[in-house]
Amino acid sequence: MNRPTRNNNQANIRVVPNQKWLGSMPVGTRGETSFVVFTNPEYGIRALLKILITYMTKRGCTTTHSIIERYAPASDGNNTSRYYDMVKSIAVSEHGTLLPEDWSTYYPCVPCGTSHYLCALAAAMIRVESSQWWKISAIKRIGEKYNIFPDSLPF
């Protein structure tokens, strides 16, 4: 079992001092000091959605490129192209349509102010980070259950 699966932390969210996530276990659980350990996968997905919304609303990240560069910067050795390709692949395969705007026009800088886009991005990040397949609809249900999605985003 890989680390993200074992930790119920599908997106490999790192431990940040004084950051307490709903459903997280104490640092050091299972010997883990670098990545958050959640009691169940829903809490890991909830945390990822909260992070993505924070990037969009408080950190000025309003495109796929800026979100991915903040979450998994190329300067840390991450393959950002894989993230972009995964977002496109998931959105097209699950819904048969492209994300809010036409990818051929905006790729890789698609404006990301919808919950559908946010969930597709989360699904792609989970796939890249943990090799797990989560449907956009399942991620959206988790976001709705915890009332994650703001009424509107500022773009």
N, C-alpha and C positions, 0 to 999 in steps of 0.2 A: 504494500500500500504506500503510495507516495505521500510526501509531507502535507500538501494541501488537503488531501482527502482525510488523512489521519487527524489533522487539526480542525476539520470542518471549516477551513479557511481557503476556499476555492481560488481566491485571487492573491494568495500569499501576502496578506496585509501585514506589514511589519509592526512590531511592538514600538510604541512611542511612549516615552515616560509621561506619566500622569494622564494618559488617554485611556479611559475605561469605556469599553464597548458593551452594549446590552448583550448578554449571553456569553461574555468572554470569561475565561477561567484565569486564575492568577498566573502571572509570569512564572515560568519554571515548571508549569504543568507538563507532564510527560517529558521533562527535561528540556522543554522548548523555551529559549530566551530571546530568539530573534523574531519569531512570527507569532501572531495572536493565535490562541487556541480557543475555539468556540464550542459550546455545548452541543450545538447541532448546526447543520448546513444553512438553515434559514438565517441564523444570526450572522453568518459569514457573508451571505448575499446582501442582507440588510446593511451591513457595514460598508460593503463595496458601493452600494447605491448612495449611501450618505456621503461617502468620499467623493464620488463623481458629481453629485449635486453641489457639494462645497466647492469643488474645482470650478464649476460653472458659475456659481452665484457669488463666490467670495474671492476667487483667485484669478478671475478674468479669462478662464479657459472656455472659449466658445466654439471651438472646432475640434474635429477628431484629432487632428495633428497636435493641437496644444494640450488636450487632455492626455493623450498617450505619451507625449514627450514629458509631461509632468509625472505621470504614474510610473512609466517604464522608460526613462530616458536612454537614448542611444549611448550617451556618455557613460552609462553604467554597464554597457555591453549588451543591452537588450536589442532584439531585432524588431524595430518599430514597423517595418514593412509587413512582418507577419501579423501584427495586430491589425493594420489597415485591411489586409487581405481577408483576415478572419471576420472582421465586421461586415464587409461586403458579402462574403460567402454566407454567413448566418442570416443576414437580412433577406437576401435573395432566396435562399433555399427554404426558409420557413414561411415566407409570405408570397413568394413569386413576384414581388415588386421590389423596387429599390427604396432605400431609405429616404427620409422626407423629401430630399431633392434628388435629382438625377446624378448618380455617382459619376457618370461619364463627364459631366460638366464640372462638378465640385470636388471630386475625389482628389486628394485625401482630406480636404478641408470642408466637410459637410457641416452646415450649421446644425446644432444639436439641441434644440429647445423643446423636444417632445419626449414623453415617457417611453414611446416605442423605440426611439433612437437610443435613449439611455439604457433600456433593457437589452437592446441588441449589442451595444457597446459592452455592457457587463457580461453578456453571454460570450462574446469574443474574448474578453480579457480572461474569463474563467477558463475557456478552452486553451488559450495560450499558456496560462500559468499552471494549470493542473491537469490538462488533457481530459477534463470532464465536459460532457455535453449537457447543457441546460437550455431548455427552450425559452424563448423570449416570453412566451405566455406564462410560464412557471415563475420566472423572475418578476414579471409584472404583478402576479398574484401576491408574491411576497412583499413587494413594494406597497401594494394597496393594503395588505393586511396590517402593515406597520405605519400606514399613512405617510409614506416617504415622499411622494411626489408633490412638489409645490403646486399651487393653483396655476401659476405661470412662472416662466423663467424670463429673465430680463433681456431676452434677445429673440 
